[in-house]
Amino acid sequence: MIRNQREEDQQLLLLNGREIRRVREKRGYSREKMAELCGLHVNTIGGIERGERDVSSLSQTWIFAALGCRAIRVHPHYDQILLEDVPDYICRDVLVMKQPSIVAMVGDFIRENRLYRNMDLSVTAEKAGIHTNTLWNIEKGLVIATGANLHHIYLALGIEEINASPRGMFNGAPEPSQ
């Protein structure tokens, strides 16, 4: 059953936007500084923080890098950002990564976790409430996933925490929670 994204995901967008704003303010960044750090327009940052815009996997990666995010803890209704003092060079490495590389790595991460758990593509897509072709395209790195779709995929896979640093999600095999 494909979920109604407009109704079901609005609360997710609102809570995730508040979480991004909370962390941005904790870091002492203005929206303008945040936009500069992650290469997005200041209006985009504002729309995401207000829950008016879904953040793509690409923008999400850049935002988390700019915030110095260590990991994301996936809760049923929002994604909690876990912080640490990440060395600047690691954040810069992520921020200069090209779009196709990030999209492919996100897709590989999802596919490797799905296969690790011996889950069928169609079963995973159904649990996530998305079309099987959408999940296939995300895994192949052919489309940029929305933040809401990623959230539901992670929940379907039983992923509770994602190491968001380049040494975690972006380098090497998945580290699934037991």
N, C-alpha and C positions, 0 to 999 in steps of 0.2 A: 504494500500500500504506500503510495507516494504521498508524503505529508503536504499539508497546505502551508507553504513557507511564509506567506504573508502574516497569518495569524500566529502560528506556533513560534516563529522565529523572532517576532518583534520584541518579546521580553528578553530573549537571548542577546539581541543587538543592543538593547538598552543597558542590560547588566554588564556586558562586555565593554561597552563604551564607557560606562562609569569606572570600570576597573582600569582601563587605559588612562583615563583622566586622573584617577587616584594615584597611579604610579608616576605619571608625568609630573604631577604636582609634587609628589614626594621627592622626585629627582630635582625639583626646582626649575623645570623647563617651562617656558611660555609655549603657547601653541605655535608661535612663529619659530622658536628655537627647535621645537620638535619637528615641524615641517621641514626645516633646513636640514636637520640631522638625517631624516629618513627619505628625503627627496620627494615628499608629497606636498600638495598645495595646503595652505593653512585652512582653507574652507573644507578640504577633505578631512583633515584632522578633527575639526569642529563637528562635522557631520557624523563621523564615526563615534566621537565621544558622546554625542547627544542621542545615539542609537538610530539615527536617520539613514545611515549608510552601512551596508554590510562591507566588511573589509575582506579583500581578496587574500588568498594565501601568500601572494607576492608582497602586498602591502603589509600584511601581518608580520611577515618575516623581517621586513625593514623596520617596522615599528618596534618589535621586540628587541632587535639588535640595538636600535637607538636608545632604548630604555635600559639596556644592560640586563636583559632578562636571562635568568639561569634556566628556568623551566616553566612549563605551563601545567597547572593541575586542573584536570577536566572534572567539573562538577556537573550534575544533571542539568542545571539551569544557566551556568556561566563558566567561563574559563578564568581561573585565578592566576595572576602573574606572580611568579616567585622571583625575587631579585637577589643579586649579589653584585659585588664590584667586579664586573667583567673587564679584563684588560682592554684598553682602547683599540689595540691592534686587532683583536678578535671581532669587535663590533665593526671596525672599518672593513675587514675582510668580507663580512656578510653584506655590508652596505654597498660594496662595489661589485658584488656578484651580479651577473647578467640574468635577466628574467628567465630565459630557457633553463638555465642551470638550477635555479630555485624551484621552478615548477616541476622539473624532472626529479629533483631530490625529494620533494614533498610526495610525489607520486610513488617513487621507489620506497619511501618510508612506509606508506600505507600498504603497498603491495607486499612488502617483506613481512610486515606485522600480520597481515591477513593470512599469508601462507604459513607463517610460524604457528598460527593458531588453527591451521587446517580448516579455514573457513572458505566456503564457496563464494565466488563473486556475487552471484544472484542473491544468496542468503544474506550476505553482508549489506548489499544495496537495500534489500527489503528492510532489514533491521534499522538501517540509517534513514529510511524513508526517501530514498532517491532512486532514480531509474538506473538499471544495471549498466546501460551505455554510459551514463554520466560517471559512474564509478570507474568503469573501464578506461574512459578518456582521462580521468584524473590520474589513475595509476600509470598510464602511458605518458603522462606529462604533456598531453595534447591540449588541455584546457586549464585555465586558472580556476581553482576551486574557490568558492566563497567561504568565508569564515564559518557561517552557519553549517554548510555542508561538511566542512572539516570537523566541526564539533560533533555532529551526529555520526560521522564515520568513526571517530575516536571512541564515542560511547558504544557503538555497535561492536567494535573490536575489543572492548573492555580495557582500553588504554586509560589509565588514571593519571599518568604524568608523562609529559614529553620533555626531554632534555632539549632545550631550545638553542643551545650553543652550537657553534660549528663542530665542536668535538663530539657532540652527541648526535642530534638528529641528522646533521649534515655529513658526518664522517663515520661510516661503518654501519654495522648491522643494528637492527632494532634492539632496544633494551626494554622488552615488554614487562609490565608489572605481573607479578605472580598472583 
